[in-house]
Amino acid sequence: MLQTSKIIPQGAGLAPVLVKRAATVELDWDVRQKSRFDATDSLGRQLGVFLPRGTLVRGGDVLVAEDGSMVKVIAAPQAVLRITACTSHGSPFDLTRAAYHLGNRHVPIELKPDHLKIEPDHVLADMLRSMHLIVNAVEEAFEPEGGAYSSGGHGHGHDHGHEHNHAPAAAAAPAPHVHGPDCNHSHDHEHHDHAHEAKPVAIQVHKHKPHSH
């Protein structure tokens, strides 16, 4: 068995010709949501996949075997329910409502601009039809949303970036309280104060001149 413990999401950084020549492996969602599984690629090789826990394998990802060879993942067609809005009795907004109710039930959902996909469930299908949605059983690739736990790593990196960007401002926070010309917080107020002071001074100067005669 050929061990595989590295994955390159969507083959990022690889030359297209290398990905095109790579062996392939078709996997349905039930397998691709696991981080450890066995599979057989298009060359007939037995693969033992051992990825970091929590890894979701998507169609288009590239697995790298211990011998350096690459295997492109193809999302295998599987039974799913394709949900679309009814143009006669509803509106596209009905899909948003459906996604909300399905999400409350923690149902894996693939979100598309004009339809949703879920795994077969006759109870959910009846509920969706009662909401004036059209539900059809089809055989298609299934790529549900990964959820907050899966996107958290990406967002976490951005959060760190924001923290670093704000760090200098936080360090300089005491400075605005010095009420000097470099005070960002009260700078506008200082301008207003000087403006009000300037007028009395100008008036006083003109008043003194007549008295000097």
Phi, psi and chi 1 to 4 in degrees:
 res  aa     phi    psi   chi1   chi2   chi3   chi4
   1 MET       -  134.8  180.0  175.2  -71.3      -
   2 LEU   -91.0  117.9 -169.7   60.2      -      -
   3 GLN   -80.8  139.5 -175.7  168.3  -33.0      -
   4 THR  -131.4  120.7  -56.8      -      -      -
   5 SER  -132.1   12.2   57.0      -      -      -
   6 LYS  -128.7  142.2 -179.0  178.3  178.8 -178.9
   7 ILE  -133.1  139.2 -175.4  170.5      -      -
   8 ILE  -114.6  103.7  -57.1  176.5      -      -
   9 PRO   -55.0  122.6  -26.3   37.1      -      -
  10 GLN    55.0   22.1  -58.6  -56.5  -64.2      -
  11 GLY    62.6   28.0      -      -      -      -
  12 ALA   -57.2  128.5      -      -      -      -
  13 GLY    88.2   -8.0      -      -      -      -
  14 LEU   -89.0  146.4  -63.4  175.5      -      -
  15 ALA   -66.2  132.4      -      -      -      -
  16 PRO   -52.2  -35.6  -27.8   37.0      -      -
  17 VAL   -64.9  -33.6   65.7      -      -      -
  18 LEU   -69.0  -42.0  -67.2  178.4      -      -
  19 VAL   -65.7  -38.2  178.1      -      -      -
  20 LYS   -64.8  -35.7 -174.1  176.0 -179.3  179.8
  21 ARG   -83.5  -11.3  -67.3  175.7 -179.7  173.8
  22 ALA   -69.4  153.0      -      -      -      -
  23 ALA   -65.9  163.6      -      -      -      -
  24 THR  -125.1  161.4   59.4      -      -      -
  25 VAL  -144.4  128.7   60.2      -      -      -
  26 GLU   -96.0  125.8  -73.4 -162.2   23.5      -
  27 LEU  -134.4  137.3  -54.2  170.8      -      -
  28 ASP   -85.7  175.3   62.3   19.5      -      -
  29 TRP   -64.4  -33.8  173.5 -117.3      -      -
  30 ASP   -58.2  -35.9 -176.2   57.9      -      -
  31 VAL   -83.8  -41.7  174.3      -      -      -
  32 ARG   -68.2  -17.0  -73.4 -175.6  -71.5  110.4
  33 GLN   -86.7    0.8   63.2 -179.0  -53.4      -
  34 LYS  -100.2  150.7  -60.4  174.2 -177.3  176.3
  35 SER   -96.1   -9.8   54.7      -      -      -
  36 ARG  -137.2  120.4  -74.2  161.3  172.5   73.9
  37 PHE  -163.2  164.4   56.3   86.2      -      -
  38 ASP  -107.2  148.7  -63.9  -23.2      -      -
  39 ALA  -156.0  165.6      -      -      -      -
  40 THR  -120.3  125.7  -56.9      -      -      -
  41 ASP   -86.7 -179.3   69.4   10.5      -      -
  42 SER   -67.1  -14.1   57.9      -      -      -
  43 LEU   -93.6    1.8  -60.6  178.8      -      -
  44 GLY    83.3    9.6      -      -      -      -
  45 ARG   -83.2  140.9  -61.3  179.8  -58.3  178.3
  46 GLN   -84.8  122.0  -65.1  -64.6  -47.1      -
  47 LEU  -107.0  136.0  -55.0  176.4      -      -
  48 GLY  -111.0  105.0      -      -      -      -
  49 VAL   -94.9  123.8 -179.1      -      -      -
  50 PHE  -130.4   94.2  -59.7   90.9      -      -
  51 LEU  -106.8  163.5  -59.7  172.7      -      -
  52 PRO   -57.1  141.4  -27.2   36.8      -      -
  53 ARG   -58.7  138.8  -68.1 -167.4  179.8  -79.8
  54 GLY    92.4   -5.2      -      -      -      -
  55 THR   -72.4  132.5  -60.0      -      -      -
  56 LEU  -106.2  126.9  -62.0  178.7      -      -
  57 VAL   -92.3  126.1 -178.1      -      -      -
  58 ARG  -110.6  154.8  -60.5  -68.7 -172.9  177.3
  59 GLY   -59.9  131.1      -      -      -      -
  60 GLY   102.3  -16.5      -      -      -      -
  61 ASP   -69.1  157.4  -71.3  -10.1      -      -
  62 VAL  -121.0  123.8  174.9      -      -      -
  63 LEU   -91.0  140.9  -59.2  172.3      -      -
  64 VAL  -114.3  119.8 -178.3      -      -      -
  65 ALA   -81.4  168.1      -      -      -      -
  66 GLU   -65.7  -20.5   58.1 -173.2  -16.3      -
  67 ASP   -90.1    5.2   64.3   -4.8      -      -
  68 GLY    90.8   -8.9      -      -      -      -
  69 SER   -74.5  155.3   61.8      -      -      -
  70 MET  -114.3  148.8  -64.6 -178.4  -66.2      -
  71 VAL  -133.3  118.4 -177.9      -      -      -
  72 LYS   -84.0  133.9 -179.0  179.7  177.7  179.6
  73 VAL   -88.1  133.2  177.0      -      -      -
  74 ILE  -116.9  128.3  -63.1  174.5      -      -
  75 ALA   -72.8  112.2      -      -      -      -
  76 ALA   -71.7  140.0      -      -      -      -
  77 PRO   -60.1  142.4  -23.6   35.9      -      -
  78 GLN  -149.9  169.3   62.2 -176.3   82.9      -
  79 ALA   -71.0  123.7      -      -      -      -
  80 VAL  -142.4  165.4  -66.9      -      -      -
  81 LEU  -103.3  124.4  -62.8  179.6      -      -
  82 ARG  -100.2  121.5 -163.0  173.6 -165.7  -85.4
  83 ILE  -112.2  124.6  -54.4  152.6      -      -
  84 THR  -130.2  160.7   54.6      -      -      -
  85 ALA   -79.1  148.4      -      -      -      -
  86 CYS   -90.8  115.9  176.8      -      -      -
  87 THR   -70.0  -20.8   56.5      -      -      -
  88 SER   -86.2  -35.5  -60.1      -      -      -
  89 HIS  -120.2    5.0  -56.0   93.1      -      -
  90 GLY  -152.6 -155.0      -      -      -      -
  91 SER  -150.0  166.8   72.4      -      -      -
  92 PRO   -56.9  -25.4  -28.7   37.7      -      -
  93 PHE   -62.8  -22.8  179.9   71.5      -      -
  94 ASP   -59.8  -29.6  -67.7  -23.6      -      -
  95 LEU   -66.2  -36.4  -71.4  175.2      -      -
  96 THR   -64.3  -43.6  -57.3      -      -      -
  97 ARG   -62.2  -41.2  -67.1  178.1   58.8 -114.9
  98 ALA   -64.2  -43.5      -      -      -      -
  99 ALA   -61.3  -37.6      -      -      -      -
 100 TYR   -62.9  -49.7  170.6   80.5      -      -
 101 HIS   -67.4  -37.2  -72.0  -68.8      -      -
 102 LEU   -68.1  -39.0  -67.9  170.5      -      -
 103 GLY   -63.0  -35.7      -      -      -      -
 104 ASN   -63.2  -23.7  -82.4  -15.6      -      -
 105 ARG   -97.1    9.5  -69.1  164.5  172.7   75.6
 106 HIS    55.6   40.0  -55.8  -72.4      -      -
 107 VAL   -89.3  129.5  176.4      -      -      -
 108 PRO   -61.2  128.4  -23.4   35.3      -      -
 109 ILE  -130.3  135.7  -44.0  169.5      -      -
 110 GLU   -96.6  122.4 -179.7  173.7   -9.4      -
 111 LEU  -100.4  126.8  -55.4  175.1      -      -
 112 LYS  -128.2  158.5  -66.3  -67.1 -175.9 -178.8
 113 PRO   -57.3  -32.8  -26.6   36.5      -      -
 114 ASP  -120.8    6.1   61.0  -11.6      -      -
 115 HIS  -164.7  167.7   68.7  -87.3      -      -
 116 LEU  -123.1  159.3  -52.6  174.3      -      -
 117 LYS  -134.6  138.6  -71.2 -176.8 -161.6  173.7
 118 ILE  -138.4  166.4   63.1  172.4      -      -
 119 GLU   -73.7  154.1  -66.9  176.4  -62.9      -
 120 PRO   -55.6  131.7  -27.3   37.5      -      -
 121 ASP  -161.5  109.8 -173.8  -51.8      -      -
 122 HIS   -67.8  -29.8   71.1  -82.9      -      -
 123 VAL   -67.5  -44.9  173.7      -      -      -
 124 LEU   -67.5  -36.3  -67.4  178.1      -      -
 125 ALA   -61.3  -43.0      -      -      -      -
 126 ASP   -64.4  -40.6  -70.3  -18.2      -      -
 127 MET   -62.0  -42.9  177.9 -166.1   76.2      -
 128 LEU   -67.3  -39.1  -66.9  166.3      -      -
 129 ARG   -65.9  -32.7  -69.5 -171.7  178.5  103.6
 130 SER   -69.9  -16.5   70.5      -      -      -
 131 MET   -93.9   16.7  -64.4  168.5   61.5      -
 132 HIS    65.8   31.2  -56.1  -63.9      -      -
 133 LEU  -103.8  154.4  -70.1  157.8      -      -
 134 ILE   -97.4  126.2  -61.1  172.4      -      -
 135 VAL  -121.8  121.7 -178.7      -      -      -
 136 ASN  -125.3  138.3  -70.0  -46.0      -      -
 137 ALA   -84.2  123.9      -      -      -      -
 138 VAL  -137.1  169.9  -63.9      -      -      -
 139 GLU  -112.7  104.3  -69.7  -81.7  -26.9      -
 140 GLU  -146.0  163.0  -66.0 -179.5   -2.4      -
 141 ALA   -64.2  146.7      -      -      -      -
 142 PHE  -122.8  117.7 -173.3   46.2      -      -
 143 GLU  -128.1   76.2  -66.9  -77.4   10.6      -
 144 PRO   -69.6  160.6   28.9  -37.3      -      -
 145 GLU   -60.0  143.1  -71.7  -67.9  -58.6      -
 146 GLY   -78.2  -19.5      -      -      -      -
 147 GLY    89.7  171.1      -      -      -      -
 148 ALA   -61.3  -36.2      -      -      -      -
 149 TYR   -62.7  -30.4   66.1   89.7      -      -
 150 SER   -85.2  -32.4  118.8      -      -      -
 151 SER   -89.2   -9.3   60.9      -      -      -
 152 GLY   -58.8  -37.7      -      -      -      -
 153 GLY   -61.0  -40.3      -      -      -      -
 154 HIS   -67.3  -46.8  178.6   70.8      -      -
 155 GLY   -66.8  -33.3      -      -      -      -
 156 HIS   -61.3  -39.1 -168.9   57.5      -      -
 157 GLY   -62.2  -41.0      -      -      -      -
 158 HIS   -67.4  -35.9  -76.1  -63.8      -      -
 159 ASP   -62.1  -41.1  -71.2  -20.1      -      -
 160 HIS   -62.8  -39.4  -84.8  -60.3      -      -
 161 GLY   -62.3  -40.8      -      -      -      -
 162 HIS   -66.9  -36.7  -69.2  -48.1      -      -
 163 GLU   -64.3  -43.0  -72.4  174.8    5.4      -
 164 HIS   -65.6  -36.9  -68.4  -47.3      -      -
 165 ASN   -67.4  -34.4  -70.4  -23.7      -      -
 166 HIS   -85.6  -14.6  -71.5  -54.0      -      -
 167 ALA   -55.2  -48.7      -      -      -      -
 168 PRO   -58.7  -39.3  -25.3   35.9      -      -
 169 ALA   -64.9  -39.3      -      -      -      -
 170 ALA   -65.1  -39.6      -      -      -      -
 171 ALA   -66.3  -33.1      -      -      -      -
 172 ALA   -89.0    3.3      -      -      -      -
 173 ALA   -53.5  -40.8      -      -      -      -
 174 PRO   -63.1  -29.0  -23.2   34.5      -      -
 175 ALA   -54.7  -45.2      -      -      -      -
 176 PRO   -57.8  -23.3  -27.7   36.8      -      -
 177 HIS   -79.0   -2.8  -63.4  -74.6      -      -
 178 VAL   -80.3  -12.6 -179.4      -      -      -
 179 HIS    55.0   40.0  -61.2  -65.0      -      -
 180 GLY  -101.1 -171.5      -      -      -      -
 181 PRO   -64.8  -20.4   22.0  -34.5      -      -
 182 ASP   -93.8    9.8  -65.1  -33.1      -      -
 183 CYS   -76.1  113.6  174.5      -      -      -
 184 ASN   -75.1  -37.0  -66.5  -32.8      -      -
 185 HIS   -68.1  -46.0  175.6   69.3      -      -
 186 SER  -107.0   14.7   57.0      -      -      -
 187 HIS   -58.0  -44.4 -170.5   57.9      -      -
 188 ASP   -64.4  -36.9  -68.5  -22.9      -      -
 189 HIS   -67.1  -36.7  -63.7  -68.1      -      -
 190 GLU   -62.8  -41.2  -69.8  -66.5  -27.8      -
 191 HIS   -61.0  -40.9  -85.4  -58.5      -      -
 192 HIS   -66.4  -39.0  -71.9  -58.6      -      -
 193 ASP   -64.3  -45.2  -67.7  -19.1      -      -
 194 HIS   -63.4  -35.9  -72.9  -49.5      -      -
 195 ALA   -64.1  -41.2      -      -      -      -
 196 HIS   -69.9  -35.7  -70.2  -56.8      -      -
 197 GLU   -69.4  -37.0  -69.8  174.2    4.9      -
 198 ALA   -62.7  -37.9      -      -      -      -
 199 LYS   -66.1  -45.9  -70.0  179.5 -179.5  179.1
 200 PRO   -61.6  -39.1  -25.5   34.9      -      -
 201 VAL   -62.7  -43.5  169.8      -      -      -
 202 ALA   -63.5  -39.0      -      -      -      -
 203 ILE   -68.9  -40.4  -67.2  171.2      -      -
 204 GLN   -65.3  -37.3  -71.2  175.8    2.5      -
 205 VAL   -61.6  -44.5  170.0      -      -      -
 206 HIS   -68.0  -30.3  -70.5  -60.6      -      -
 207 LYS   -73.3  -35.1  -74.6 -178.6  178.8 -179.7
 208 HIS   -68.9  -34.9  -74.0  -51.5      -      -
 209 LYS   -60.6  -46.3  -75.2 -176.7  179.0 -180.0
 210 PRO   -59.3  -38.8  -26.5   35.6      -      -
 211 HIS   -66.2  -26.6  -71.5  -68.7      -      -
 212 SER   -72.9  -19.1   62.6      -      -      -
 213 HIS   -78.6      -  -68.0  -66.1      -      -
